[in-house]
Amino acid sequence: MQNDLSLFSELVELLISEEKNHPVATPIDTNVLYETLDLQLTNEPTIDSDFKTSLKDIIRSTPKTASTSFFNQLFGGRIPRATLGDLLAVMLNNSMYTYKVAGPQVGIEKTVLRKICDIIGYPSSADGTFAPGGSMSNYMAVLMARDKYNPSVRNEGINNTMTLYTSEVSHYSIAKNASFIGVGRHQVRSIKTNDKGQMLAEDLDAKITHDIAQGYQPFFVNATAGTTVLGAFDDVKQLSKVCKKHDVWLHLDGAYCGAVIFSDDYKHLTNGIEYTDSFSVNAHKMLGTPLSCSIIVTRDKAHLYQSFSNEADYLYQTNNDDFNLGKTSLQCGRRNDALKLWTLWKSVGGNGLKSIVNHQFHLADIARNYIKNHPDYTLYSYDNSISVCFNYKAIPAKTLCTALYEHSQLMVGFGNFRNQDFVRMVTINTVLQEKDIINFFKTIEEFAISTDF
């Protein structure tokens, strides 16, 4: 093991060097991937020197998500104390279904979940779990809602038409999860948004009222804290009034930007969160923990047991259900994703988490101000968002983003809202500073001059 730890240290040093000196890896065309890198598996073992060479080649060619040129996805960067927690979780190798096998790691997970429930104003009856990602957190929420409003479905299956509601710009997992739980994609109602991408409560009310008149059973509304493209925050307080009126479950998908709950300056963007029935947040996004670290909490833990508990004498042999976390999880075997968030939170405190969140909004302000002050740019996004959407001159967004990637200049994606394409940069990468934001735009400008679009 000591030899492999030494090799690991050597590989990490190479990665850090590559992030600094080659922040955007040269992409390998998929047509020549297997000829370019030694990825093949054979019956005979690989000698150590060749094994090391293969690993180094793979590191050099893998996209660098912790470089200052990575603006592509809704995650990025590297926070050392969170990485430490994840490495420890790998070495400890506990599964989180029982206290007998996980010990104090269960206490760590429960502490994190309880603290989040307290922050958002949930009662003492609340609880939650860690899921493999935001899509799975949303799945667990809609499943709990289905089981609350149609308890017989768990044994007998769905025998009526249930309907659910989500913004027209919400995450694609909502429709996918509707198919998973047997409700069906066609029973997902798309709710209109305003010009900022926020779901309209009046349209939600109208669509629920119409479905009730048609004999359908509305049961679930998905609100969003940070839509995927514009980073918009739905008005939870107004939506909660509609949900209370019609007695339907209100879930707040905060996978992208739900971590604003840790910021005194920006938590107002989720005003009304205490009225929701469930809430999810990805710590591997705004808080910068390693992938993945997704949390789902519900204001009444009875729904977790109702939907996910099942007896298994071969597994649950000691301690009570409160410390046997497999009783409230979709999974049986489950890796320890709580430790990395706990080591981060423990080391920097709540004030440190607040600073991480505030810094991302500050960088987004820097980016928007740059765009507003340069006439070659057109801005398409709004304040109070860490998604900065724009176009540069008359260059199509897809063309520009693809060329920047293929020439190893920047990793940034493009998006669309109401038939308008644009570049979408996100300031969620935890290693970014003000100078990196300015360099981002300077790189685009210099690249455009040297490239014939």
C-alpha positions as CSV (number, residue, x, y, z in Angstrom):
1,M,0.0,0.0,0.0
2,Q,2.8,2.4,0.8
3,N,4.2,2.1,-2.8
4,D,0.8,2.9,-4.2
5,L,0.4,5.9,-1.9
6,S,3.8,7.1,-3.2
7,L,2.6,6.6,-6.7
8,F,-0.6,8.5,-5.9
9,S,1.4,11.4,-4.6
10,E,3.4,11.5,-7.8
11,L,0.3,11.4,-10.0
12,V,-1.3,14.2,-7.9
13,E,1.8,16.4,-8.4
14,L,1.5,15.8,-12.1
15,L,-2.2,16.7,-12.1
16,I,-1.6,20.0,-10.2
17,S,1.3,20.8,-12.6
18,E,-1.0,20.1,-15.6
19,E,-3.8,22.3,-14.2
20,K,-1.4,25.2,-14.0
21,N,0.6,24.7,-17.2
22,H,-2.1,23.1,-19.5
23,P,-5.4,24.2,-17.9
24,V,-7.4,23.0,-20.9
25,A,-6.4,19.5,-21.9
26,T,-5.9,18.9,-25.6
27,P,-9.1,17.0,-26.6
28,I,-8.8,13.6,-28.2
29,D,-11.2,12.8,-31.0
30,T,-13.4,9.8,-30.1
31,N,-12.4,8.2,-33.4
32,V,-8.8,7.8,-32.3
33,L,-9.2,7.6,-28.5
34,Y,-8.3,3.9,-28.2
35,E,-5.3,4.3,-30.6
36,T,-4.1,7.4,-28.6
37,L,-4.3,6.0,-25.1
38,D,-3.5,2.6,-23.7
39,L,-7.0,1.8,-22.2
40,Q,-7.1,-1.9,-23.2
41,L,-7.5,-4.7,-20.6
42,T,-5.6,-8.0,-21.1
43,N,-5.1,-11.3,-19.4
44,E,-1.5,-10.5,-18.4
45,P,-0.6,-7.9,-15.8
46,T,1.0,-4.6,-16.9
47,I,4.5,-3.9,-15.7
48,D,4.8,-1.1,-13.2
49,S,6.6,1.4,-15.5
50,D,4.0,0.9,-18.3
51,F,1.2,1.2,-15.7
52,K,2.5,4.5,-14.5
53,T,3.0,5.8,-18.0
54,S,-0.6,4.9,-18.9
55,L,-1.9,6.7,-15.8
56,K,0.1,9.8,-16.6
57,D,-1.1,9.9,-20.2
58,I,-4.7,9.6,-19.0
59,I,-4.2,12.5,-16.5
60,R,-2.7,14.7,-19.2
61,S,-5.7,14.1,-21.5
62,T,-8.5,14.3,-19.0
63,P,-10.4,17.7,-18.7
64,K,-9.1,19.8,-15.8
65,T,-12.1,20.7,-13.7
66,A,-10.0,22.4,-11.1
67,S,-8.2,24.8,-13.5
68,T,-8.9,28.5,-13.8
69,S,-10.0,27.9,-17.4
70,F,-12.9,25.6,-16.5
71,F,-16.3,27.4,-16.7
72,N,-18.2,24.6,-18.4
73,Q,-20.4,22.7,-15.9
74,L,-22.2,23.5,-12.6
75,F,-19.2,22.3,-10.6
76,G,-15.5,22.9,-10.5
77,G,-12.5,23.7,-8.4
78,R,-11.0,21.9,-5.5
79,I,-11.1,22.7,-1.8
80,P,-8.4,20.8,0.1
81,R,-10.3,20.0,3.3
82,A,-13.2,18.6,1.4
83,T,-10.9,16.5,-0.8
84,L,-9.2,15.2,2.4
85,G,-12.6,14.0,3.7
86,D,-13.3,12.2,0.4
87,L,-9.9,10.5,0.4
88,L,-10.5,9.4,4.0
89,A,-13.9,8.0,3.1
90,V,-12.2,5.9,0.3
91,M,-9.6,4.6,2.7
92,L,-12.1,3.8,5.5
93,N,-14.4,2.2,2.9
94,N,-17.6,2.1,5.1
95,S,-21.0,1.5,3.7
96,M,-23.6,3.7,5.3
97,Y,-26.6,1.3,5.7
98,T,-26.0,0.3,9.4
99,Y,-24.4,1.7,12.5
100,K,-22.7,-1.6,13.0
101,V,-20.6,-1.2,9.8
102,A,-20.3,2.6,9.7
103,G,-20.0,3.6,13.3
104,P,-19.4,7.3,13.9
105,Q,-19.7,8.0,10.2
106,V,-23.5,7.6,10.7
107,G,-23.3,10.3,13.4
108,I,-21.4,12.5,10.9
109,E,-24.1,12.1,8.3
110,K,-27.0,12.7,10.8
111,T,-25.2,15.8,12.1
112,V,-25.0,17.3,8.6
113,L,-28.6,16.5,7.8
114,R,-29.9,17.9,11.0
115,K,-28.0,21.1,10.6
116,I,-29.4,21.6,7.1
117,C,-32.9,21.0,8.4
118,D,-32.4,23.5,11.1
119,I,-31.0,26.1,8.7
120,I,-34.0,26.0,6.4
121,G,-36.5,26.0,9.2
122,Y,-37.8,22.4,9.1
123,P,-39.2,21.0,12.4
124,S,-37.6,18.3,14.6
125,S,-39.5,15.6,12.7
126,A,-37.4,16.3,9.6
127,D,-34.7,14.1,8.2
128,G,-32.9,13.2,5.0
129,T,-30.2,11.2,3.3
130,F,-27.4,11.5,0.8
131,A,-28.1,10.4,-2.8
132,P,-25.8,9.8,-5.8
133,G,-26.8,13.1,-7.5
134,G,-29.4,15.8,-8.0
135,S,-31.4,13.7,-10.4
136,M,-31.7,10.9,-7.8
137,S,-32.6,13.4,-5.1
138,N,-35.4,14.7,-7.2
139,Y,-36.5,11.1,-7.8
140,M,-36.7,10.4,-4.1
141,A,-38.7,13.5,-3.6
142,V,-41.3,12.7,-6.3
143,L,-41.5,9.1,-5.0
144,M,-42.2,10.2,-1.5
145,A,-44.9,12.5,-2.8
146,R,-46.5,9.7,-4.9
147,D,-46.6,7.4,-1.9
148,K,-48.1,10.1,0.4
149,Y,-51.0,10.9,-1.9
150,N,-51.5,7.3,-3.3
151,P,-50.4,4.9,-0.5
152,S,-51.7,1.8,-2.2
153,V,-49.5,2.3,-5.2
154,R,-46.5,0.6,-3.5
155,N,-48.3,-2.7,-3.6
156,E,-51.0,-2.4,-6.2
157,G,-49.5,0.0,-8.8
158,I,-50.9,3.2,-10.2
159,N,-54.6,2.9,-11.1
160,N,-55.4,6.5,-11.6
161,T,-54.0,9.5,-13.5
162,M,-51.6,11.4,-11.3
163,T,-50.1,14.7,-12.5
164,L,-47.0,16.7,-11.5
165,Y,-45.9,20.2,-12.3
166,T,-42.6,21.9,-13.0
167,S,-41.1,25.0,-14.7
168,E,-40.7,24.9,-18.5
169,V,-36.9,25.5,-17.8
170,S,-36.5,23.1,-14.9
171,H,-34.0,20.2,-14.9
172,Y,-34.7,17.3,-17.3
173,S,-34.7,14.8,-14.5
174,I,-38.3,15.7,-13.6
175,A,-39.8,14.2,-16.7
176,K,-37.4,11.3,-16.6
177,N,-38.4,10.5,-13.0
178,A,-42.1,10.7,-13.8
179,S,-41.5,7.7,-16.1
180,F,-39.5,5.9,-13.4
181,I,-42.3,6.1,-10.8
182,G,-45.0,4.9,-13.2
183,V,-46.8,8.3,-13.6
184,G,-45.6,8.9,-17.1
185,R,-43.9,11.7,-18.9
186,H,-47.2,12.8,-20.5
187,Q,-48.6,13.7,-17.0
188,V,-45.8,16.3,-16.4
189,R,-47.3,19.8,-16.8
190,S,-44.9,22.5,-18.0
191,I,-45.5,25.7,-16.2
192,K,-44.8,29.1,-17.9
193,T,-42.0,31.4,-16.7
194,N,-41.4,35.1,-16.7
195,D,-38.6,36.8,-18.6
196,K,-36.1,35.9,-15.9
197,G,-37.0,32.2,-16.1
198,Q,-39.0,32.1,-12.8
199,M,-42.1,29.8,-12.7
200,L,-45.4,31.7,-12.7
201,A,-47.6,30.9,-9.7
202,E,-50.8,31.9,-11.6
203,D,-50.1,29.5,-14.4
204,L,-49.4,26.7,-11.9
205,D,-52.7,27.4,-10.1
206,A,-54.6,27.4,-13.4
207,K,-53.1,24.1,-14.6
208,I,-53.8,22.4,-11.3
209,T,-57.3,23.6,-11.2
210,H,-57.9,22.4,-14.8
211,D,-56.5,18.9,-14.0
212,I,-58.7,18.6,-10.9
213,A,-61.7,19.4,-13.1
214,Q,-60.7,16.7,-15.5
215,G,-60.6,14.1,-12.7
216,Y,-56.8,13.9,-12.4
217,Q,-54.9,13.7,-9.1
218,P,-52.3,16.5,-8.8
219,F,-49.6,15.5,-6.3
220,F,-46.3,17.2,-6.8
221,V,-44.8,20.6,-7.7
222,N,-41.1,21.0,-8.4
223,A,-39.7,24.5,-7.8
224,T,-36.1,25.4,-8.6
225,A,-33.4,27.3,-6.8
226,G,-31.0,28.0,-9.6
227,T,-32.4,26.9,-13.0
228,T,-29.9,25.1,-15.2
229,V,-29.3,27.8,-17.8
230,L,-30.2,31.2,-16.3
231,G,-29.7,30.3,-12.7
232,A,-33.1,31.7,-11.8
233,F,-34.8,31.2,-8.4
234,D,-38.5,30.4,-8.3
235,D,-40.6,32.4,-5.9
236,V,-41.1,29.6,-3.3
237,K,-43.4,31.6,-1.1
238,Q,-45.9,32.3,-3.8
239,L,-45.7,28.7,-5.1
240,S,-46.3,27.4,-1.6
241,K,-49.6,29.2,-1.4
242,V,-50.8,27.4,-4.5
243,C,-49.6,24.1,-3.2
244,K,-51.3,24.6,0.1
245,K,-54.6,25.6,-1.6
246,H,-54.6,22.3,-3.6
247,D,-52.9,20.1,-1.1
248,V,-49.9,19.0,-3.2
249,W,-46.3,18.3,-2.3
250,L,-43.9,21.2,-2.9
251,H,-40.2,20.2,-3.6
252,L,-37.4,22.7,-4.0
253,D,-34.7,21.5,-6.3
254,G,-31.7,23.4,-5.1
255,A,-29.1,21.1,-6.8
256,Y,-27.4,24.0,-8.5
257,C,-27.8,27.0,-6.1
258,G,-29.6,25.7,-3.0
259,A,-26.4,26.4,-1.0
260,V,-27.5,30.0,-0.8
261,I,-29.1,28.9,2.4
262,F,-25.6,29.3,4.0
263,S,-25.3,33.0,3.0
264,D,-26.9,35.8,5.0
265,D,-26.6,37.9,1.8
266,Y,-28.4,35.5,-0.6
267,K,-30.6,33.2,1.4
268,H,-33.5,35.5,0.7
269,L,-33.5,34.0,-2.8
270,T,-35.1,30.9,-1.2
271,N,-37.6,32.8,1.0
272,G,-40.4,30.4,1.8
273,I,-38.2,27.3,1.9
274,E,-39.6,26.4,5.3
275,Y,-43.0,25.8,3.6
276,T,-41.7,23.1,1.3
277,D,-42.1,19.4,1.9
278,S,-38.7,18.5,0.6
279,F,-35.5,20.2,-0.4
280,S,-32.4,19.0,-2.3
281,V,-28.9,20.6,-2.6
282,N,-25.7,19.4,-4.2
283,A,-22.7,20.3,-2.1
284,H,-20.4,19.4,-5.0
285,K,-21.7,22.4,-6.8
286,M,-21.7,25.7,-4.9
287,L,-19.8,24.4,-1.9
288,G,-17.1,22.8,-4.0
289,T,-16.9,19.3,-2.5
290,P,-15.7,16.5,-4.7
291,L,-18.3,14.7,-6.8
292,S,-20.8,13.6,-5.7
293,C,-22.4,15.0,-2.6
294,S,-26.2,15.4,-3.0
295,I,-28.6,15.8,-0.1
296,I,-32.3,15.4,0.1
297,V,-34.3,16.4,3.2
298,T,-38.0,16.2,4.0
299,R,-39.9,18.0,6.7
300,D,-41.4,14.6,8.0
301,K,-39.0,11.6,8.1
302,A,-42.1,9.3,8.1
303,H,-42.1,9.7,4.4
304,L,-38.6,8.4,4.1
305,Y,-39.6,5.2,6.0
306,Q,-42.8,4.9,4.1
307,S,-41.1,4.9,0.7
308,F,-37.7,3.4,1.3
309,S,-37.7,1.2,4.4
310,N,-37.8,-2.6,4.1
311,E,-37.0,-5.3,6.6
312,A,-33.8,-7.3,6.2
313,D,-32.8,-9.5,9.2
314,Y,-29.5,-10.3,7.6
315,L,-28.6,-6.6,7.6
316,Y,-30.2,-4.8,10.4
317,Q,-28.9,-6.7,13.4
318,T,-28.0,-4.0,15.9
319,N,-29.1,-0.5,17.1
320,N,-32.4,1.2,16.3
321,D,-33.7,2.5,13.0
322,D,-32.5,6.1,13.6
323,F,-28.9,4.9,13.2
324,N,-29.5,2.3,10.5
325,L,-29.5,4.7,7.6
326,G,-30.4,2.0,5.0
327,K,-34.0,2.3,6.3
328,T,-34.3,5.8,4.9
329,S,-32.3,5.4,1.7
330,L,-33.1,4.3,-1.8
331,Q,-29.8,2.4,-1.8
332,C,-28.5,-0.5,0.3
333,G,-24.8,-0.3,-0.2
334,R,-24.0,3.4,-0.2
335,R,-20.6,5.2,-0.1
336,N,-19.8,7.7,2.6
337,D,-20.5,11.1,0.9
338,A,-21.1,12.9,4.1
339,L,-17.6,12.9,5.4
340,K,-16.2,15.3,2.8
341,L,-18.9,17.9,3.5
342,W,-18.4,17.5,7.3
343,T,-14.6,18.0,7.0
344,L,-15.1,21.1,4.9
345,W,-17.8,22.5,7.3
346,K,-15.9,21.5,10.4
347,S,-12.7,23.2,9.1
348,V,-14.1,26.5,7.8
349,G,-17.3,26.8,9.9
350,G,-20.6,28.2,8.7
351,N,-18.9,31.5,8.0
352,G,-16.5,29.8,5.7
353,L,-19.4,28.2,3.7
354,K,-21.0,31.7,3.5
355,S,-17.8,33.1,2.1
356,I,-17.6,30.4,-0.6
357,V,-21.1,31.2,-1.7
358,N,-20.7,34.9,-1.6
359,H,-17.5,34.8,-3.6
360,Q,-19.3,33.1,-6.5
361,F,-21.9,35.9,-6.7
362,H,-19.2,38.5,-6.5
363,L,-17.4,36.9,-9.5
364,A,-20.6,36.8,-11.4
365,D,-21.1,40.6,-10.7
366,I,-17.5,41.2,-12.0
367,A,-18.4,39.2,-15.2
368,R,-21.7,41.1,-15.8
369,N,-20.1,44.4,-15.3
370,Y,-17.4,43.6,-17.8
371,I,-20.0,42.6,-20.4
372,K,-22.0,45.8,-19.7
373,N,-19.0,48.0,-20.2
374,H,-17.8,46.4,-23.5
375,P,-20.0,47.1,-26.5
376,D,-19.0,43.9,-28.4
377,Y,-20.9,41.8,-25.8
378,T,-24.6,41.3,-25.3
379,L,-25.9,40.2,-21.9
380,Y,-28.8,37.8,-21.5
381,S,-28.8,37.0,-17.8
382,Y,-29.7,38.9,-14.6
383,D,-28.4,39.9,-11.2
384,N,-28.5,37.4,-8.3
385,S,-27.4,34.6,-10.6
386,I,-24.0,32.8,-11.0
387,S,-24.9,31.9,-14.6
388,V,-23.6,34.7,-16.8
389,C,-25.1,34.4,-20.3
390,F,-23.8,36.5,-23.2
391,N,-22.8,36.6,-26.8
392,Y,-19.6,38.1,-28.3
393,K,-20.0,40.1,-31.5
394,A,-21.9,38.1,-34.1
395,I,-20.2,34.8,-33.4
396,P,-22.7,32.0,-32.8
397,A,-22.4,30.7,-29.3
398,K,-22.0,27.0,-30.3
399,T,-19.3,27.9,-32.8
400,L,-17.3,30.0,-30.3
401,C,-17.6,27.5,-27.4
402,T,-16.6,24.5,-29.6
403,A,-13.6,26.4,-31.1
404,L,-12.4,27.4,-27.7
405,Y,-12.5,23.8,-26.6
406,E,-10.9,22.3,-29.7
407,H,-8.0,24.8,-29.5
408,S,-7.5,24.2,-25.7
409,Q,-8.3,27.8,-24.8
410,L,-11.3,27.6,-22.5
411,M,-13.9,25.1,-21.4
412,V,-17.3,26.9,-21.5
413,G,-20.7,25.8,-22.7
414,F,-23.7,27.4,-24.4
415,G,-27.3,27.5,-23.6
416,N,-30.7,28.6,-24.9
417,F,-33.7,30.5,-23.5
418,R,-36.7,31.4,-25.5
419,N,-35.0,30.6,-28.8
420,Q,-31.9,32.7,-28.0
421,D,-28.6,30.9,-28.0
422,F,-25.7,32.3,-25.9
423,V,-22.5,31.4,-24.1
424,R,-23.2,30.4,-20.6
425,M,-20.2,30.8,-18.2
426,V,-20.7,29.8,-14.5
427,T,-18.7,31.3,-11.7
428,I,-19.1,28.2,-9.5
429,N,-15.4,27.0,-9.8
430,T,-14.0,27.4,-6.3
431,V,-10.4,28.2,-7.5
432,L,-11.5,31.3,-9.5
433,Q,-10.4,34.8,-8.6
434,E,-11.3,38.2,-10.2
435,K,-8.2,38.1,-12.4
436,D,-9.5,34.7,-13.9
437,I,-12.8,36.3,-14.8
438,I,-11.0,39.1,-16.7
439,N,-8.7,36.7,-18.3
440,F,-11.7,34.6,-19.5
441,F,-12.9,37.6,-21.6
442,K,-9.5,38.6,-22.8
443,T,-8.9,35.0,-24.0
444,I,-12.2,35.1,-26.0
445,E,-11.2,38.5,-27.5
446,E,-7.7,37.5,-28.5
447,F,-8.9,34.1,-29.8
448,A,-11.6,35.8,-31.9
449,I,-8.9,38.1,-33.5
450,S,-6.7,35.1,-34.4
451,T,-9.5,32.9,-35.6
452,D,-11.5,33.2,-38.8
453,F,-15.1,32.6,-37.8
